[in-house]
């Protein structure tokens, strides 16, 4: 889903408002494996993924990377606490395939919030979706079986198996790669 389609699906902006909003965003093509934010840096931008796949991750005590979340086409992405509170990020943001991103600084976003009440509504809807996703993932990790977590992920990201390594998927689901392989092999045999 394109940027303008995504935001107008949430909030009906006029053409003039939309043009002004677009003027506050920048766009760029980003290559696979590029790190947009490093742990410990302040995340300076809110991103929208027009095309591509990205993830947030952290390094555990053994320096193994653990995927916190995937971000696909038509979704907003940021290290939210870092971006909104201007504090060091706990996560890395990594591009997993060649992608096209829209992005905006906090200052420009605040300009749009003060200029357009509908923009504040958009911000609230985006933040609510991000928070809801985090709560669903926590519930899945705490209360669901490995199989149920895998099915939930496929419902959320139907094409993920073609876009992301098994290691990233397993760490996102909180399971060993062997467990993930067993679940996938079971599906393939049925």
C-alpha positions, 0 to 999 in steps of 0.5 A: 500500500502506498503512503498516501493511500495508507494515511487517507485510509485512516484519516480523510485528508483534503488534497491540499492537506495531503500535499502539505503533509507529503512536503514534510516527509522525505523518501529514499530507497534503502538497500538490504541489510542497512541499519537505520538506527543502532542501539544507543542512538536516538531514533531521529525519524518515524518511517513508513514502509512503502515497499520492503521489509524491515525489523527491529532487534536487540542483542541479548547478553550473549550478543545474539540478535533477537528480533523484536518486530517485523515491519512490512509494506504499508506500516509505520516503523520507529524505535517509538520510545526513542523517537518520541522521548528523544532517548537512546534506542534499545533496538536496532532498525534493519532493512531486510530487503531493498526498500522504499521508505518515507520518513519524517523528523519529530520536529516536522511531525510536531509541526503537522500535529499543531497545523492539522488536528486530523494529523494528531488523529493519524498519530494516535491511530498509528501509536494505538496500532503499534501498542496493540501489536506489542500487547498481542506479541507479549500475550502470544509469547506468554500464553500461546504454544509454538504452533499458535505463535507461528500461525499468528505470525503468518496471519500478521505477515503472510509472505514472511517466509519468502522475505526473512531468514528462519533465524530471524523468524525463530527469534521473533517467535521466541523459539529454537530454529529446530522447533520452527523447522519441525512446525514448517515440516509438519505443514509441508507434509500435510 
